[in-house]
């Protein structure tokens, strides 16, 4: 139920939407795009011209072209702090994920370290999307 609520929050382009919940909903949509090997599905996640979106599409396109899908790929979030109506600071890492090869062989993907990022959101075409992701050092 939590995932559904988070995804629905991405469709509420109002300042009343909790940006941490919006980011969580966008993460769910990203996970689905990887599970389906569907780079076009990332258009619902990232704003047009987003560098993070471009990089994510490139990785997913390479996976798709090699016949690979990804199960899991959910971001684990240790914390999320609202910085503004459209910006959060998130400490997150890639959770357990498995690459499924064309022959159905499964390979665990390496676990990520915790990363602190500032995520800026924007409303495009009536829904929230990620405009920018900046690593904090």
C-alpha positions as CSV (number, residue, x, y, z in Angstrom):
1,X,0.0,0.0,0.0
2,X,2.9,2.4,0.8
3,X,4.3,2.0,-2.8
4,X,0.9,2.8,-4.3
5,X,0.5,6.0,-2.1
6,X,4.0,7.1,-3.1
7,X,3.4,6.6,-6.8
8,X,0.1,8.5,-6.5
9,X,2.0,11.4,-4.8
10,X,3.9,11.9,-8.1
11,X,0.6,12.8,-9.7
12,X,-0.2,15.6,-7.2
13,X,1.6,18.6,-8.5
14,X,0.9,20.8,-5.5
15,X,3.1,22.3,-2.8
16,X,1.2,20.1,-0.4
17,X,2.8,17.0,-1.7
18,X,5.5,15.6,0.6
19,X,8.7,15.7,-1.6
20,X,10.2,12.7,0.2
21,X,7.0,10.7,-0.6
22,X,7.2,11.9,-4.2
23,X,10.9,10.8,-4.5
24,X,9.9,7.4,-3.1
25,X,7.1,7.1,-5.8
26,X,9.5,8.0,-8.5
27,X,11.9,5.3,-7.2
28,X,9.2,2.7,-7.6
29,X,8.5,3.8,-11.2
30,X,12.3,3.6,-11.9
31,X,12.4,0.1,-10.4
32,X,9.5,-1.0,-12.7
33,X,11.3,0.5,-15.8
34,X,14.4,-1.7,-15.0
35,X,12.3,-4.8,-14.4
36,X,10.7,-4.3,-17.8
37,X,13.9,-3.2,-19.5
38,X,12.0,-0.1,-20.7
39,X,14.1,3.0,-21.0
40,X,11.1,5.0,-22.3
41,X,9.3,4.4,-18.9
42,X,12.0,6.6,-17.3
43,X,10.3,9.6,-19.1
44,X,7.8,9.5,-16.2
45,X,10.6,9.7,-13.7
46,X,13.0,12.3,-15.0
47,X,12.4,15.8,-16.4
48,X,13.4,16.6,-19.9
49,X,17.1,17.4,-20.1
50,X,17.9,15.8,-16.7
51,X,21.5,14.6,-16.6
52,X,20.6,11.9,-14.2
53,X,17.8,10.8,-16.5
54,X,20.2,10.7,-19.5
55,X,22.7,8.6,-17.6
56,X,19.9,6.2,-16.3
57,X,18.4,5.8,-19.8
58,X,21.8,5.0,-21.2
59,X,22.5,2.2,-18.7
60,X,19.0,0.8,-19.1
61,X,19.2,0.9,-22.9
62,X,22.5,-1.0,-22.8
63,X,20.8,-3.6,-20.5
64,X,17.8,-3.9,-22.9
65,X,20.1,-4.2,-25.9
66,X,21.8,-7.1,-24.2
67,X,18.5,-8.8,-23.2
68,X,19.0,-8.1,-19.5
69,X,16.3,-7.2,-17.1
70,X,16.9,-6.2,-13.4
71,X,14.9,-7.5,-10.5
72,X,15.0,-5.5,-7.3
73,X,16.9,-2.3,-8.0
74,X,15.0,-0.5,-5.3
75,X,16.7,2.3,-3.6
76,X,17.0,1.9,0.2
77,X,16.6,5.2,1.9
78,X,18.3,5.8,5.3
79,X,16.9,9.3,5.6
80,X,15.1,12.0,3.6
81,X,15.0,15.6,4.6
82,X,12.7,18.1,3.0
83,X,14.8,21.2,2.0
84,X,12.0,22.9,0.1
85,X,8.7,22.0,-1.6
86,X,10.7,20.8,-4.6
87,X,14.0,19.6,-3.0
88,X,15.1,16.9,-0.6
89,X,18.4,15.6,0.8
90,X,18.4,11.8,0.7
91,X,20.8,9.3,2.0
92,X,20.3,6.2,-0.1
93,X,21.8,3.2,-1.8
94,X,20.8,0.5,-4.3
95,X,19.3,-2.4,-2.5
96,X,19.6,-6.0,-3.5
97,X,19.3,-6.4,-7.2
98,X,19.6,-9.3,-9.6
99,X,20.4,-9.1,-13.3
100,X,18.5,-11.7,-15.3
101,X,20.4,-12.6,-18.5
102,X,18.7,-13.7,-21.7
103,X,19.3,-17.4,-20.8
104,X,17.5,-16.8,-17.5
105,X,20.8,-17.0,-15.5
106,X,20.6,-14.6,-12.6
107,X,23.6,-12.6,-11.3
108,X,23.6,-10.5,-8.1
109,X,24.5,-6.9,-8.8
110,X,27.0,-5.3,-6.5
111,X,25.6,-3.5,-3.5
112,X,26.0,0.2,-3.3
113,X,27.5,2.3,-0.5
114,X,25.3,4.9,1.2
115,X,25.3,8.1,-0.8
116,X,24.0,11.5,0.2
117,X,22.3,13.4,-2.6
118,X,20.2,16.5,-3.1
119,X,17.3,15.8,-5.4
120,X,15.4,18.6,-7.1
121,X,11.9,18.0,-8.4
122,X,9.9,19.8,-11.0
123,X,6.3,19.5,-12.3
124,X,6.2,18.7,-16.0
125,X,3.0,17.7,-17.8
126,X,1.0,17.7,-14.6
127,X,3.2,15.4,-12.6
128,X,6.4,15.4,-10.5
129,X,9.7,14.4,-12.1
130,X,13.4,14.5,-11.1
131,X,15.1,17.6,-12.5
132,X,18.5,17.2,-10.9
133,X,20.5,14.9,-8.6
134,X,23.7,16.3,-6.9
135,X,26.1,14.1,-5.0
136,X,27.0,15.6,-1.6
137,X,30.6,15.2,-0.6
